Amino acid sequence: MRTIVISGASSGIGNATAKRFARAGDRVYNLDIKPPETDSAAGTWIETDVADWSAVDRAVARVDEAHGGIDVAIANAGISIRHGVLEIAETDARRVVDVNLLGVLAMWRSAARRMAGRGAGVLLATASVNGHRGYPGYADYNATKAGVAALCRTFAMELSPAIRAACVSPGAVLTPMQLAEYTPEMLVAVNARIPAGRHADPDEIAAAFFYLASPEARFLTGQEIVIDGGEIAGATTSEFNRRIA
């Protein structure tokens, strides 16, 4: 039985990922500032604000000490605030960076220190295709997701071969966060610009995390896996941005 720690597993992609590992018989811990919105199938909840490095370290240490190690740490917690670059408030931008980027660094740093002592472990994180492009309304969010991919490459270089690092970059996913920020008309416009013709289901992203944590992916490190239904494969981004801005 593996021990899996996932941040932000109370809803959305994190919740689906936690359930995927739990179904496989893994021991799952959910580090989230809020309790799960669904049932306990997402694992054991530890109330944690990932922007608080001390809190993250305490939570990771608690799991590590209880089970003699952590096999996989998935830094998934993330937030977004829709605002134009001229209207971004400092408090909002700092919170986005603290959660989306520094929260990943905090969790990976804490988990990796313990994995290094055992000589094995897998570090995973949720990035985004937004890190590949200029996407209006989310400048700070976009920058944090590009930063997650950079962290992934650096951790892989420094910690290989004992510890692997990889990230998943979803495109549009039908999560509570997406539904809260987009009108039905915007969702239709998004679907129209995705070659697959739809949003991803959170379970499809969870499947990617499960693969990356598996022995079958043991030669994969320092990589970013894009799952976007072909959204950024062609030269459609500019037109797409204008349609939903």
C-alpha positions as CSV (number, residue, x, y, z in Angstrom):
1,M,0.0,0.0,0.0
2,R,1.4,3.4,-1.0
3,T,1.0,6.5,1.0
4,I,-0.3,9.4,-1.2
5,V,-0.5,13.1,-0.1
6,I,-2.6,15.4,-2.3
7,S,-3.2,19.1,-1.7
8,G,-6.5,20.6,-2.7
9,A,-8.3,17.3,-2.8
10,S,-11.6,18.5,-1.4
11,S,-13.1,19.2,-4.8
12,G,-12.4,19.2,-8.6
13,I,-9.3,17.6,-10.0
14,G,-7.8,16.9,-6.6
15,N,-10.9,15.1,-5.4
16,A,-11.0,12.9,-8.5
17,T,-7.3,12.1,-8.2
18,A,-7.7,11.2,-4.5
19,K,-10.5,8.9,-5.3
20,R,-8.6,7.3,-8.1
21,F,-5.7,6.4,-5.8
22,A,-8.1,5.3,-3.1
23,R,-9.8,2.9,-5.4
24,A,-6.5,1.3,-6.1
25,G,-6.0,0.6,-2.4
26,D,-3.6,3.4,-1.7
27,R,-3.6,5.3,1.6
28,V,-4.6,8.9,0.7
29,Y,-4.3,12.1,2.6
30,N,-6.0,15.4,1.6
31,L,-4.3,18.6,2.5
32,D,-6.9,21.3,2.0
33,I,-8.1,24.5,3.7
34,K,-11.7,23.3,3.4
35,P,-13.3,19.9,4.1
36,P,-14.3,17.6,1.2
37,E,-17.5,18.6,-0.6
38,T,-18.4,15.0,-1.2
39,D,-17.7,11.8,0.8
40,S,-14.8,10.3,2.6
41,A,-13.7,8.3,-0.4
42,A,-11.1,11.1,-1.1
43,G,-9.1,10.0,1.9
44,T,-8.2,11.5,5.3
45,W,-8.6,15.3,5.4
46,I,-5.9,17.4,7.2
47,E,-6.9,21.0,7.3
48,T,-4.0,22.9,5.7
49,D,-3.5,26.2,4.0
50,V,-0.7,25.5,1.5
51,A,0.4,29.1,1.6
52,D,1.5,28.5,5.2
53,W,4.8,26.6,4.8
54,S,4.9,25.7,8.5
55,A,1.4,24.2,8.3
56,V,2.4,22.2,5.1
57,D,5.5,20.9,6.8
58,R,3.5,19.8,9.9
59,A,1.0,18.0,7.8
60,V,3.6,16.2,5.7
61,A,5.5,15.3,8.8
62,R,2.4,13.9,10.4
63,V,1.8,11.6,7.5
64,D,5.4,10.6,7.1
65,E,5.8,9.7,10.8
66,A,2.5,7.8,10.9
67,H,3.4,5.5,8.0
68,G,7.2,5.5,7.7
69,G,7.3,7.5,4.5
70,I,5.5,9.2,1.7
71,D,5.5,7.6,-1.7
72,V,3.8,10.2,-3.8
73,A,3.1,13.9,-3.2
74,I,0.7,15.7,-5.5
75,A,0.6,19.5,-5.2
76,N,-2.7,20.3,-6.7
77,A,-4.2,23.1,-4.7
78,G,-4.9,26.2,-6.8
79,I,-7.1,29.3,-7.1
80,S,-7.8,31.8,-9.8
81,I,-9.4,35.3,-9.7
82,R,-10.6,36.7,-13.0
83,H,-9.4,40.3,-13.4
84,G,-7.7,42.4,-16.0
85,V,-4.0,43.4,-15.7
86,L,-5.0,47.0,-14.9
87,E,-7.4,46.0,-12.1
88,I,-5.3,43.3,-10.3
89,A,-5.2,44.0,-6.6
90,E,-1.9,43.3,-4.8
91,T,-3.6,41.2,-2.1
92,D,-5.3,39.0,-4.8
93,A,-2.2,38.6,-6.8
94,R,-0.1,37.6,-3.8
95,R,-2.7,35.1,-2.7
96,V,-2.7,33.5,-6.1
97,V,1.1,33.3,-6.2
98,D,1.2,32.0,-2.6
99,V,-1.2,29.2,-3.2
100,N,-0.5,28.2,-6.8
101,L,3.3,28.5,-7.0
102,L,4.8,28.8,-3.5
103,G,2.3,26.3,-2.3
104,V,3.7,23.7,-4.7
105,L,7.3,24.6,-3.7
106,A,6.4,24.3,0.0
107,M,4.8,20.8,-0.4
108,W,7.4,19.5,-2.7
109,R,10.2,20.7,-0.6
110,S,8.8,19.2,2.6
111,A,8.0,15.9,0.9
112,A,11.2,15.7,-1.0
113,R,13.3,16.1,2.2
114,R,11.7,13.0,3.6
115,M,11.7,11.1,0.3
116,A,15.5,11.8,0.0
117,G,16.1,10.0,3.3
118,R,14.4,6.8,1.9
119,G,16.0,7.2,-1.6
120,A,12.7,7.1,-3.5
121,G,9.5,9.1,-4.2
122,V,7.4,10.8,-6.8
123,L,6.5,14.5,-6.9
124,L,3.6,15.6,-9.0
125,A,1.7,18.9,-9.5
126,T,-1.1,20.5,-11.4
127,A,0.1,23.1,-13.9
128,S,-2.0,24.4,-16.8
129,V,-2.0,25.1,-20.5
130,N,-2.4,28.7,-19.3
131,G,1.3,28.6,-18.6
132,H,1.9,28.3,-22.4
133,R,0.1,31.4,-23.6
134,G,-1.2,34.8,-22.8
135,Y,-4.7,34.3,-21.6
136,P,-6.7,37.5,-20.8
137,G,-8.2,37.9,-17.3
138,Y,-5.7,35.6,-15.5
139,A,-2.2,37.1,-15.7
140,D,-1.2,36.1,-12.2
141,Y,-2.7,32.6,-12.6
142,N,-0.9,32.1,-15.9
143,A,2.4,33.1,-14.5
144,T,2.1,30.7,-11.6
145,K,1.3,27.8,-13.8
146,A,4.4,28.5,-16.0
147,G,6.3,28.6,-12.8
148,V,5.1,25.2,-11.7
149,A,6.5,23.7,-14.9
150,A,9.8,25.4,-14.2
151,L,9.8,24.0,-10.7
152,C,9.2,20.5,-12.1
153,R,12.2,20.6,-14.3
154,T,14.5,21.9,-11.6
155,F,13.4,19.4,-9.0
156,A,13.9,16.6,-11.5
157,M,17.4,17.8,-12.3
158,E,18.4,18.1,-8.6
159,L,16.8,15.0,-7.2
160,S,17.2,12.4,-10.0
161,P,17.5,9.4,-10.1
162,A,16.0,8.7,-6.6
163,I,13.0,11.1,-6.9
164,R,11.0,11.8,-10.0
165,A,9.1,15.0,-10.7
166,A,6.4,15.7,-13.3
167,C,3.4,17.9,-13.8
168,V,0.1,17.7,-15.6
169,S,-1.2,20.7,-17.5
170,P,-4.9,20.4,-18.1
171,G,-6.8,22.5,-20.6
172,A,-10.4,23.3,-19.8
173,V,-11.8,20.9,-17.1
174,L,-15.4,21.0,-15.9
175,T,-14.6,21.7,-12.2
176,P,-16.4,23.7,-9.6
177,M,-13.8,26.5,-10.1
178,Q,-14.5,26.6,-13.8
179,L,-18.3,26.6,-13.4
180,A,-18.0,29.4,-10.8
181,E,-16.2,31.7,-13.1
182,Y,-17.7,31.0,-16.5
183,T,-21.2,31.7,-17.8
184,P,-23.0,29.0,-19.8
185,E,-22.3,31.1,-22.9
186,M,-18.6,31.2,-22.1
187,L,-18.5,27.4,-21.6
188,V,-20.0,26.9,-25.0
189,A,-17.4,29.2,-26.6
190,V,-14.6,27.3,-24.9
191,N,-16.0,24.0,-26.2
192,A,-16.2,25.4,-29.7
193,R,-12.4,26.1,-29.8
194,I,-11.3,22.7,-28.4
195,P,-10.8,20.1,-31.2
196,A,-12.2,17.5,-28.9
197,G,-15.4,19.6,-28.7
198,R,-15.7,19.5,-24.9
199,H,-14.3,20.1,-21.5
200,A,-12.3,17.4,-19.8
201,D,-13.8,15.4,-17.0
202,P,-11.7,15.6,-13.7
203,D,-11.4,11.8,-13.8
204,E,-9.4,12.1,-17.1
205,I,-6.8,14.3,-15.4
206,A,-6.8,11.9,-12.4
207,A,-5.9,9.0,-14.7
208,A,-2.8,10.9,-15.8
209,F,-1.7,11.5,-12.2
210,F,-2.2,7.8,-11.5
211,Y,-0.1,6.8,-14.5
212,L,2.7,9.2,-13.6
213,A,2.9,7.7,-10.1
214,S,3.1,4.2,-11.4
215,P,6.1,2.0,-12.1
216,E,5.3,2.2,-15.8
217,A,6.3,5.8,-15.7
218,R,9.6,5.2,-13.9
219,F,11.6,6.7,-16.8
220,L,9.6,9.8,-16.9
221,T,10.8,12.8,-15.0
222,G,11.1,16.6,-15.5
223,Q,8.2,16.5,-18.0
224,E,4.9,18.3,-18.4
225,I,2.0,16.2,-19.6
226,V,-0.5,18.4,-21.5
227,I,-4.1,17.1,-21.5
228,D,-6.2,19.7,-23.4
229,G,-8.2,17.9,-26.1
230,G,-5.9,19.6,-28.7
231,E,-6.7,23.1,-27.5
232,I,-3.2,24.5,-27.9
233,A,-2.1,22.2,-30.8
234,G,-3.2,24.7,-33.5
235,A,-3.2,28.4,-34.2
236,T,-6.6,29.1,-32.6
237,T,-5.6,30.6,-29.3
238,S,-5.9,34.3,-30.3
239,E,-9.4,33.9,-31.8
240,F,-10.5,31.8,-28.8
241,N,-9.2,34.5,-26.4
242,R,-11.2,37.2,-28.2
243,R,-14.4,35.2,-28.0
244,I,-14.4,34.8,-24.2
245,A,-12.6,38.0,-23.1
